[in-house]
């Protein structure tokens, strides 16, 4: 089913409207002025300029100094269908907009398809009227060998998003999940924390195990004290609730936590951990620091320190894989691994104590 309620920015919407207008004109014809577009679509000058810049970048329009904009149709490769899990709400509103910018710039159109499960999404593939497919699997549903074979057998290129598939010829774009854990532990270490804990706030699927492994490797390499807090969350259980209940029991048994830095594997459970800590009179980051994965985009009074999964880069390289296929680029890679970054929020405290007076000794 095609999603009809996707939230795009006004510039994204305007870009699509203007692109359709361009297709009705001949190459070299003069296009509307900025003022005409502002009046017709009732948008600001900033929004118009953003849309026009995108159309120029994608080769649909050409800007000529003191003359205005002229139609220049760029080569078009057709449609990309993106299958996204229907239940992942934070991706439903953000990722299609990021993808739209990339597909437009590369000369593609896009359609977004609801996917109730991996099996249902794979069953849809032969019916999709698209020239390429981006497939974002449910993280808690590992792709079976049979499902992978069916994807790779499609007559159009298929790129798997957020899934590492070590099979020759399979196209995928994923985060460096182990490095996510390494980055979290390193950031806590650099801020003076030597007693760490990781809370396993999601079912232990492969990407979760990779993140935990990275965190543990870094902690062990520097001989840090480390504690693994595992609620043993199962597929289908509500992670924030289960994480909060587990942490409540932990604090009842340990009024003073044995760690100063805590890594929670996902942001919504991290918010529940923070609320539970406040119930027990603990302050973040004064009593313990907290770092999580996400974008600090969820509504919260705390500005979380997060490991950013760079969805914009995932969208960029997914479309790049498709474009390289159509352009028949020699020796083009079949996959890209995205390096995460840190959002420096306010939930990690630097507890390094400056050693005053040593310089004079």
C-alpha positions in Angstrom: 0.0 0.0 0.0 1.3 3.4 -0.9 1.6 5.8 2.0 -0.5 8.9 1.5 0.1 10.8 4.7 3.9 11.4 4.6 5.0 14.7 6.1 7.3 16.6 3.6 8.7 20.0 4.1 7.2 22.9 2.1 10.3 23.1 0.0 10.1 19.4 -0.8 6.4 19.7 -1.8 7.1 22.8 -3.9 10.0 21.1 -5.7 7.7 18.3 -6.8 5.1 20.7 -8.0 7.6 22.8 -10.0 9.2 19.7 -11.5 5.8 18.6 -12.9 5.4 22.1 -14.3 8.8 21.9 -16.0 7.9 18.6 -17.7 5.1 20.4 -19.5 7.5 22.9 -21.0 10.1 22.5 -23.8 13.8 22.5 -23.3 15.1 26.1 -23.2 11.7 27.7 -22.4 11.7 30.4 -19.7 10.4 29.3 -16.3 8.4 31.2 -13.7 10.1 33.9 -11.7 10.7 33.7 -8.0 8.0 36.3 -7.4 5.5 34.5 -9.6 6.0 31.2 -7.7 5.7 33.0 -4.4 2.3 34.5 -5.4 1.0 31.3 -7.0 1.9 28.9 -4.3 1.7 31.3 -1.3 5.1 30.5 0.0 8.1 32.5 1.2 11.1 33.6 -0.8 13.3 31.3 1.2 11.2 28.3 0.3 11.2 29.2 -3.4 14.9 29.6 -3.5 15.4 26.2 -1.8 13.2 24.5 -4.3 14.8 26.3 -7.3 18.3 25.3 -6.0 17.3 21.7 -5.9 15.9 21.8 -9.4 19.1 23.4 -10.7 21.2 20.9 -8.8 19.3 18.0 -10.4 19.6 19.6 -13.9 15.8 20.3 -14.4 16.4 24.1 -14.5 19.3 26.3 -15.4 19.8 29.7 -13.8 21.0 32.5 -16.1 22.3 35.7 -14.6 19.8 38.6 -15.0 17.6 36.5 -17.2 16.0 34.0 -14.8 15.4 30.3 -14.9 15.2 28.1 -18.0 14.0 24.5 -18.5 16.7 22.0 -19.0 15.3 18.5 -18.5 17.8 16.2 -16.8 18.1 12.5 -17.7 15.5 10.5 -15.8 16.0 6.9 -14.7 12.4 6.2 -13.6 10.9 5.3 -10.2 12.4 4.1 -7.0 10.1 2.3 -4.6 11.0 2.4 -1.0 9.5 -0.2 1.3 9.5 1.0 4.9 8.2 -0.8 8.1 4.8 0.7 8.9 5.3 0.6 12.7 8.6 2.6 12.9 7.0 6.0 13.4 10.2 8.0 13.7 11.2 6.9 10.2 7.7 7.4 8.7 7.9 11.2 8.8 11.6 11.8 8.4 13.2 9.3 6.0 10.8 9.8 3.0 11.7 13.5 3.0 15.4 12.8 3.1 15.0 10.2 0.3 13.0 12.6 -1.8 15.9 15.1 -2.0 18.3 12.4 -3.0 16.0 10.8 -5.7 15.1 14.2 -7.1 18.7 15.3 -7.4 19.6 12.0 -9.1 16.8 12.2 -11.6 14.4 9.6 -10.1 10.9 9.7 -8.9 9.9 7.9 -5.7 7.0 6.0 -4.2 6.8 5.0 -0.5 5.2 1.7 0.3 3.9 0.5 3.7 5.3 -2.9 4.7 3.6 -4.8 7.5 6.3 -7.4 7.7 9.5 -8.5 5.9 7.7 -11.5 4.3 4.8 -9.3 3.1 7.2 -6.7 1.7 9.1 -9.4 -0.3 5.8 -10.8 -1.6 5.0 -7.3 -2.9 8.2 -7.0 -5.0 7.0 -8.6 -8.3 3.9 -6.3 -8.3 5.8 -3.0 -7.8 5.9 -0.8 -10.9 9.4 0.6 -10.2 12.8 0.6 -11.8 14.7 0.1 -8.5 13.7 -0.9 -4.9 15.0 0.2 -1.5 14.0 -2.4 1.2 14.2 -1.5 4.9 13.6 -4.7 6.9 12.2 -4.9 10.3 15.2 -5.2 12.6 13.6 -8.0 14.7 12.8 -10.1 11.7 16.1 -11.5 10.2 15.9 -12.0 6.4 15.9 -15.7 5.6 18.1 -17.1 2.8 15.0 -17.8 0.7 13.8 -14.2 1.1 17.3 -12.9 0.2 17.3 -15.1 -2.9 13.9 -13.7 -4.0 15.2 -10.1 -3.6 18.3 -10.7 -5.5 16.3 -12.5 -8.3 14.3 -9.4 -9.0 14.7 -7.9 -12.5 15.5 -4.5 -11.0 18.2 -3.5 -8.5 17.2 -4.0 -4.8 19.1 -2.2 -2.0 18.7 -3.3 1.6 18.7 -0.4 4.1 20.0 -0.8 7.7 21.0 -4.4 7.1 24.4 -5.9 6.6 24.2 -8.9 4.2 27.6 -10.5 3.6 26.6 -12.2 0.3 28.4 -11.5 -2.9 26.5 -9.2 -5.2 23.9 -8.1 -2.6 23.5 -4.3 -2.4 23.1 -2.8 1.1 23.7 0.4 3.1 24.1 0.1 6.9 25.5 1.8 9.9 28.8 0.7 11.5 26.9 -0.9 14.4 29.9 -2.1 16.3 31.5 1.4 16.0 28.3 2.8 17.6 29.1 0.9 20.8 32.8 1.8 20.6 31.9 5.5 20.2 29.6 5.5 23.2 32.2 3.9 25.5 35.0 6.1 24.2 32.9 9.3 24.8 32.2 8.2 28.4 35.8 7.3 28.9 37.0 10.7 27.6 34.7 12.4 30.1 36.3 10.5 33.0 33.9 7.6 33.5 35.6 4.3 34.4 32.5 2.5 35.8 30.2 1.8 32.9 27.0 -0.1 32.2 25.0 -0.9 29.1 21.3 -1.5 29.2 20.0 -3.9 26.5 16.8 -2.0 25.7 15.9 -4.0 22.5 15.6 -7.7 21.5 19.0 -9.2 20.9 18.9 -9.2 17.1 22.3 -9.1 15.2 22.6 -5.3 15.0 21.9 -5.0 18.8 24.6 -7.7 19.6 27.1 -5.8 17.4 26.5 -2.5 19.3 26.9 -4.3 22.6 30.0 -6.0 21.4 31.6 -2.7 20.4 30.8 -1.2 23.8 32.2 -4.2 25.7 35.4 -4.4 23.5 36.2 -0.7 24.2 35.5 -1.0 27.9 37.6 -4.2 28.2 40.5 -2.7 26.2 40.8 0.1 28.8 40.1 -2.2 31.7 37.0 -0.3 32.8 34.5 -1.7 35.2 31.4 -2.7 33.2 28.0 -4.0 34.0 25.5 -5.5 31.6 21.9 -4.7 32.5 19.6 -7.0 30.4 15.8 -7.0 30.8 15.7 -9.8 28.2 13.2 -8.0 26.0 11.5 -10.2 23.4 10.2 -9.4 20.0 6.8 -7.7 20.2 7.3 -6.4 23.8 7.2 -2.6 24.4 10.8 -1.8 24.9 10.4 1.5 26.8 8.0 -0.1 29.3 10.1 -3.2 29.8 13.3 -1.2 30.2 11.7 1.2 32.7 10.3 -1.7 34.8 13.7 -3.5 34.8 15.5 -0.3 35.8 13.0 0.3 38.6 13.8 -3.1 40.1 17.5 -2.4 39.6 17.3 0.8 41.6 15.2 -0.8 44.4 18.1 -3.3 44.8 20.8 -0.7 44.2 19.8 2.8 45.5 23.3 4.0 44.5 24.1 2.7 41.0 27.5 1.0 40.6 28.2 2.9 37.4 28.7 6.6 36.5 28.1 6.2 32.8 25.2 4.3 31.2 24.7 3.4 27.6 21.1 2.7 26.6 20.7 1.1 23.1 17.7 3.2 21.9 16.3 6.6 22.7 12.7 6.0 23.7 13.8 3.5 26.4 16.5 6.0 27.4 13.7 8.6 28.1 12.0 6.0 30.3 15.2 5.3 32.2 15.6 9.1 32.8 12.0 9.3 34.2 12.6 6.3 36.4 15.8 7.8 37.7 14.0 11.0 38.7 11.4 9.0 40.6 14.2 7.6 42.7 15.7 11.1 43.3 18.6 10.6 40.9 19.6 13.4 38.6 21.1 13.1 35.1 24.0 13.8 34.5 24.9 14.7 38.2 24.3 11.2 39.6 25.1 9.3 36.4 25.6 10.2 32.8 23.5 8.7 30.0 24.2 8.2 26.3 21.9 6.5 23.8 21.4 5.9 20.1 19.1 8.1 18.0 18.9 11.7 17.0 17.6 13.4 20.1 14.5 14.1 18.0 11.9 12.6 20.3 10.0 15.0 22.6 11.9 15.2 25.8 12.9 17.8 28.4 16.4 16.3 28.3 18.9 17.1 25.5 20.3 13.6 25.2 23.8 12.9 24.1 23.3 10.4 21.2 25.1 8.4 18.7 23.6 9.7 15.4 22.8 7.1 12.8 23.0 9.7 9.9 19.8 8.8 8.0 20.7 11.5 5.5 23.8 9.6 4.5 22.0 6.3 4.4 19.5 7.9 1.9 22.3 9.4 -0.1 24.3 6.2 -0.6 21.2 4.1 -1.2 20.3 6.3 -4.2 23.9 6.4 -5.2 24.0 2.6 -5.5 21.0 2.6 -7.8 22.3 5.4 -9.9 25.7 3.7 -10.3 23.9 0.6 -11.5 22.0 2.5 -14.3 25.2 4.4 -15.3 27.1 1.1 -15.4 29.9 2.4 -13.3 32.9 0.1 -13.5 34.0 -1.5 -10.2 31.2 0.3 -8.4 30.8 -1.0 -4.8 27.8 -3.1 -3.8 27.5 -1.6 -0.3 28.3 1.3 1.9 28.9 1.4 5.7 28.0 4.7 7.3 30.2 6.0 10.2 28.0 7.3 13.0 28.6 10.7 14.8 27.9 12.0 18.3 25.3 14.6 19.1 26.8 16.4 22.1 23.8 16.8 24.3 23.6 17.5 28.1 23.3 14.1 29.6 27.0 13.3 29.8 29.0 15.0 32.5 32.7 15.5 32.4 33.9 14.1 35.8 37.6 14.5 35.1 39.1 16.3 38.2 41.8 18.9 37.3 44.9 18.3 39.3 45.7 21.8 40.4 49.1 22.9 41.8 51.2 20.2 40.1 52.7 22.7 37.6 54.4 24.6 40.4 56.0 21.5 42.0 
